[in-house]
Amino acid sequence: MSKLFEILQKIQTKPGMYLGQASVSDLFHFLVDFKTALRELGIAATKEEMDFYREFQPWLQKKYHLSTSNYWAKIIMLNCANEQEGFNTFYKLLDEFQNRNKNNDPNQSDTLLVVLESQL
């Protein structure tokens, strides 16, 4: 498992230990620092981590139909009443983001087409 997703799992279960409180803004700043620390130590990001770093923000903007220079935590907070809700929403969105390609399985749509054709 990647270092990023390993630490995210730990943070999700014990946010107070890592962030002080369950806060999407604090989580964002923690992850920026975490990425910097790994880079300083010469630890290369995995393919999955690079996907998150490069694609999560654009994916989120597309999901919420936004064009903004705000970072992803701010985008999440546009739709949440408080930092705790934003923190919980981040993990729901992360799960959706990580499973986005599984939902677009081309073989699945081919199977659906064959089933529909056989019913005609």
Backbone as CSV, one residue per row, in Angstrom:
resi,resn,N_x,N_y,N_z,CA_x,CA_y,CA_z,C_x,C_y,C_z
1,MET,0.844,-1.182,0.000,0.000,0.000,0.000,0.887,1.243,0.000
2,SER,0.392,2.290,-0.581,1.160,3.528,-0.653,1.215,4.203,0.714
3,LYS,2.247,4.977,0.911,2.395,5.734,2.165,1.233,6.710,2.355
4,LEU,0.831,7.373,1.271,-0.248,8.351,1.349,-1.545,7.718,1.828
5,PHE,-1.953,6.642,1.191,-3.229,6.027,1.528,-3.168,5.297,2.872
6,GLU,-1.981,4.851,3.241,-1.784,4.254,4.559,-2.005,5.309,5.651
7,ILE,-1.415,6.487,5.488,-1.574,7.543,6.493,-3.007,8.082,6.480
8,LEU,-3.639,8.137,5.311,-5.029,8.596,5.251,-5.953,7.663,6.035
9,GLN,-5.696,6.373,5.969,-6.502,5.422,6.746,-6.315,5.656,8.239
10,LYS,-5.076,5.890,8.635,-4.796,6.138,10.047,-5.457,7.427,10.520
11,ILE,-5.371,8.462,9.706,-5.977,9.747,10.058,-7.488,9.616,10.181
12,GLN,-8.093,8.848,9.287,-9.544,8.695,9.320,-10.006,8.077,10.643
13,THR,-9.255,7.130,11.155,-9.670,6.470,12.389,-9.292,7.264,13.640
14,LYS,-8.203,8.059,13.569,-7.765,8.834,14.732,-7.351,10.246,14.312
15,PRO,-8.291,11.052,13.840,-7.924,12.389,13.352,-7.307,13.276,14.431
16,GLY,-7.751,13.136,15.667,-7.205,13.952,16.746,-5.727,13.711,16.974
17,MET,-5.288,12.495,16.777,-3.885,12.147,16.979,-2.980,12.789,15.920
18,TYR,-3.487,12.902,14.706,-2.669,13.415,13.600,-2.921,14.888,13.308
19,LEU,-4.156,15.331,13.490,-4.533,16.686,13.088,-4.933,17.585,14.260
20,GLY,-5.195,16.999,15.398,-5.712,17.757,16.526,-7.226,17.708,16.579
21,GLN,-7.843,17.677,15.402,-9.297,17.590,15.286,-9.636,17.089,13.881
22,ALA,-10.855,16.627,13.697,-11.302,16.199,12.367,-11.626,17.447,11.556
23,SER,-10.697,17.848,10.713,-10.827,19.082,9.936,-10.282,18.857,8.534
24,VAL,-11.097,19.136,7.514,-10.646,18.955,6.141,-9.526,19.937,5.795
25,SER,-9.578,21.144,6.337,-8.514,22.122,6.075,-7.198,21.680,6.710
26,ASP,-7.267,21.187,7.944,-6.054,20.676,8.597,-5.523,19.445,7.863
27,LEU,-6.422,18.608,7.373,-6.016,17.435,6.605,-5.276,17.860,5.340
28,PHE,-5.793,18.854,4.651,-5.136,19.339,3.441,-3.702,19.777,3.751
29,HIS,-3.535,20.596,4.775,-2.199,21.098,5.123,-1.279,19.975,5.591
30,PHE,-1.825,19.006,6.297,-1.044,17.843,6.701,-0.524,17.108,5.472
31,LEU,-1.396,16.898,4.482,-0.997,16.148,3.286,0.029,16.904,2.449
32,VAL,-0.071,18.214,2.404,0.943,19.012,1.699,2.297,18.818,2.385
33,ASP,2.306,18.903,3.714,3.544,18.705,4.467,4.061,17.277,4.332
34,PHE,3.155,16.317,4.325,3.521,14.910,4.181,4.202,14.670,2.836
35,LYS,3.619,15.220,1.777,4.195,15.080,0.438,5.588,15.717,0.384
36,THR,5.736,16.876,0.987,7.022,17.562,1.012,8.060,16.741,1.774
37,ALA,7.678,16.180,2.910,8.598,15.373,3.710,9.070,14.146,2.931
38,LEU,8.154,13.466,2.252,8.545,12.296,1.450,9.508,12.684,0.337
39,ARG,9.218,13.804,-0.307,10.099,14.280,-1.385,11.485,14.609,-0.834
40,GLU,11.542,15.269,0.314,12.825,15.620,0.943,13.622,14.372,1.318
41,LEU,12.922,13.306,1.680,13.575,12.049,2.037,13.924,11.201,0.815
42,GLY,13.527,11.667,-0.360,13.828,10.939,-1.586,12.919,9.753,-1.831
43,ILE,11.749,9.761,-1.228,10.784,8.668,-1.400,9.834,9.051,-2.524
44,ALA,9.895,8.293,-3.590,9.080,8.595,-4.771,7.623,8.220,-4.536
45,ALA,6.744,9.009,-5.105,5.307,8.730,-5.027,4.966,7.545,-5.918
46,THR,4.001,6.752,-5.477,3.527,5.639,-6.285,2.610,6.167,-7.389
47,LYS,2.254,5.295,-8.307,1.341,5.660,-9.388,-0.007,6.144,-8.825
48,GLU,-0.503,5.442,-7.816,-1.782,5.804,-7.200,-1.702,7.159,-6.500
49,GLU,-0.571,7.410,-5.840,-0.382,8.698,-5.170,-0.319,9.830,-6.188
50,MET,0.414,9.618,-7.271,0.507,10.652,-8.310,-0.866,10.915,-8.924
51,ASP,-1.654,9.869,-9.075,-3.021,10.041,-9.579,-3.807,10.952,-8.639
52,PHE,-3.695,10.723,-7.339,-4.388,11.575,-6.373,-3.881,13.012,-6.464
53,TYR,-2.573,13.193,-6.425,-1.992,14.539,-6.435,-2.360,15.320,-7.695
54,ARG,-2.405,14.635,-8.823,-2.652,15.325,-10.099,-4.128,15.422,-10.465
55,GLU,-4.914,14.436,-10.094,-6.273,14.328,-10.628,-7.407,14.590,-9.644
56,PHE,-7.144,14.544,-8.341,-8.238,14.714,-7.387,-8.879,16.095,-7.508
57,GLN,-8.061,17.119,-7.541,-8.593,18.488,-7.642,-9.416,18.687,-8.925
58,PRO,-8.875,18.355,-10.124,-9.691,18.517,-11.341,-10.963,17.667,-11.323
59,TRP,-10.856,16.454,-10.780,-12.032,15.586,-10.689,-13.092,16.230,-9.801
60,LEU,-12.666,16.791,-8.675,-13.578,17.446,-7.739,-14.234,18.669,-8.372
61,GLN,-13.459,19.455,-9.086,-14.010,20.630,-9.763,-15.060,20.208,-10.788
62,LYS,-14.779,19.147,-11.521,-15.739,18.657,-12.510,-16.996,18.131,-11.816
63,LYS,-16.820,17.424,-10.729,-17.957,16.878,-9.984,-18.887,17.991,-9.505
64,TYR,-18.298,19.074,-9.006,-19.091,20.181,-8.475,-19.338,21.287,-9.506
65,HIS,-18.940,21.062,-10.750,-19.144,22.028,-11.832,-18.544,23.391,-11.488
66,LEU,-17.271,23.361,-11.050,-16.574,24.577,-10.657,-15.304,24.774,-11.472
67,SER,-14.992,26.009,-11.696,-13.693,26.377,-12.247,-13.111,27.383,-11.269
68,THR,-12.118,26.934,-10.501,-11.591,27.770,-9.435,-10.123,27.462,-9.190
69,SER,-9.451,28.407,-8.591,-8.063,28.175,-8.201,-7.979,27.759,-6.731
70,ASN,-9.131,27.663,-6.051,-9.143,27.208,-4.660,-8.688,25.753,-4.573
71,TYR,-8.055,25.408,-3.473,-7.597,24.032,-3.298,-8.767,23.141,-2.887
72,TRP,-8.555,21.820,-2.976,-9.667,20.881,-2.839,-10.391,20.977,-1.497
73,ALA,-9.692,21.306,-0.423,-10.373,21.426,0.870,-11.372,22.582,0.859
74,LYS,-11.009,23.674,0.206,-11.927,24.819,0.107,-13.150,24.453,-0.732
75,ILE,-12.932,23.686,-1.797,-14.049,23.253,-2.647,-15.006,22.387,-1.828
76,ILE,-14.463,21.475,-1.056,-15.305,20.627,-0.209,-16.082,21.475,0.790
77,MET,-15.418,22.468,1.374,-16.068,23.307,2.390,-17.180,24.183,1.815
78,LEU,-17.174,24.404,0.504,-18.274,25.145,-0.109,-19.604,24.414,0.061
79,ASN,-19.523,23.107,0.268,-20.713,22.271,0.361,-20.932,21.679,1.753
80,CYS,-20.183,22.152,2.741,-20.282,21.607,4.095,-20.485,22.722,5.115
81,ALA,-21.166,22.383,6.188,-21.476,23.371,7.224,-20.316,23.616,8.180
82,ASN,-19.428,22.595,8.346,-18.314,22.749,9.279,-17.157,21.836,8.876
83,GLU,-16.036,22.006,9.558,-14.821,21.254,9.229,-14.993,19.743,9.432
84,GLN,-15.717,19.345,10.463,-15.973,17.918,10.716,-16.735,17.304,9.537
85,GLU,-17.761,17.982,9.086,-18.519,17.493,7.932,-17.636,17.460,6.694
86,GLY,-16.794,18.465,6.524,-15.861,18.491,5.400,-14.887,17.330,5.449
87,PHE,-14.400,17.006,6.636,-13.488,15.872,6.844,-14.163,14.570,6.419
88,ASN,-15.389,14.357,6.896,-16.130,13.135,6.544,-16.442,13.095,5.049
89,THR,-16.781,14.244,4.487,-17.072,14.327,3.053,-15.842,14.008,2.226
90,PHE,-14.668,14.459,2.675,-13.433,14.154,1.954,-13.276,12.650,1.774
91,TYR,-13.491,11.887,2.833,-13.292,10.437,2.741,-14.331,9.775,1.832
92,LYS,-15.537,10.285,1.815,-16.544,9.778,0.872,-16.120,10.089,-0.564
93,LEU,-15.654,11.310,-0.777,-15.201,11.707,-2.109,-13.955,10.941,-2.529
94,LEU,-13.046,10.705,-1.596,-11.843,9.942,-1.906,-12.205,8.541,-2.373
95,ASP,-13.149,7.917,-1.687,-13.592,6.581,-2.082,-14.207,6.616,-3.486
96,GLU,-15.037,7.611,-3.735,-15.643,7.765,-5.058,-14.571,8.009,-6.119
97,PHE,-13.596,8.849,-5.801,-12.500,9.150,-6.724,-11.696,7.889,-7.042
98,GLN,-11.372,7.123,-6.026,-10.567,5.921,-6.234,-11.327,4.849,-7.016
99,ASN,-12.637,4.871,-6.969,-13.448,3.878,-7.675,-14.027,4.399,-8.980
100,ARG,-13.636,5.594,-9.384,-14.230,6.220,-10.567,-14.024,5.410,-11.833
101,ASN,-12.884,4.788,-12.006,-12.624,4.022,-13.222,-13.293,2.659,-13.196
102,LYS,-13.534,2.146,-12.011,-14.221,0.860,-11.889,-15.660,0.984,-12.344
103,ASN,-16.236,2.171,-12.151,-17.624,2.399,-12.564,-17.749,2.610,-14.063
104,ASN,-16.647,2.861,-14.724,-16.652,3.099,-16.165,-16.038,1.922,-16.909
105,ASP,-16.232,0.723,-16.399,-15.671,-0.471,-17.009,-16.300,-0.683,-18.386
106,PRO,-15.483,-0.609,-19.467,-16.045,-0.756,-20.805,-16.675,-2.126,-21.034
107,ASN,-16.172,-3.159,-20.378,-16.753,-4.494,-20.527,-18.155,-4.553,-19.945
108,GLN,-18.378,-3.783,-18.884,-19.696,-3.753,-18.259,-20.734,-3.168,-19.210
109,SER,-20.392,-2.082,-19.913,-21.352,-1.484,-20.835,-21.580,-2.389,-22.047
110,ASP,-20.551,-3.131,-22.479,-20.723,-4.082,-23.573,-21.691,-5.189,-23.165
111,THR,-21.566,-5.661,-21.929,-22.460,-6.697,-21.427,-23.887,-6.181,-21.385
112,LEU,-24.079,-4.973,-20.925,-25.405,-4.367,-20.865,-25.995,-4.273,-22.267
113,LEU,-25.199,-3.882,-23.241,-25.661,-3.748,-24.627,-26.120,-5.111,-25.154
114,VAL,-25.361,-6.169,-24.894,-25.727,-7.501,-25.348,-27.039,-7.937,-24.688
115,VAL,-27.181,-7.677,-23.398,-28.413,-8.026,-22.699,-29.594,-7.281,-23.284
116,LEU,-29.440,-5.990,-23.532,-30.523,-5.189,-24.105,-30.875,-5.670,-25.520
117,GLU,-29.864,-5.977,-26.321,-30.116,-6.456,-27.677,-30.861,-7.789,-27.662
118,SER,-30.517,-8.659,-26.693,-31.163,-9.969,-26.633,-32.620,-9.862,-26.205
119,GLN,-32.993,-8.741,-25.569,-34.366,-8.561,-25.121,-35.244,-7.983,-26.243
120,LEU,-34.640,-7.499,-27.301,-35.419,-6.907,-28.396,-36.016,-7.931,-29.311
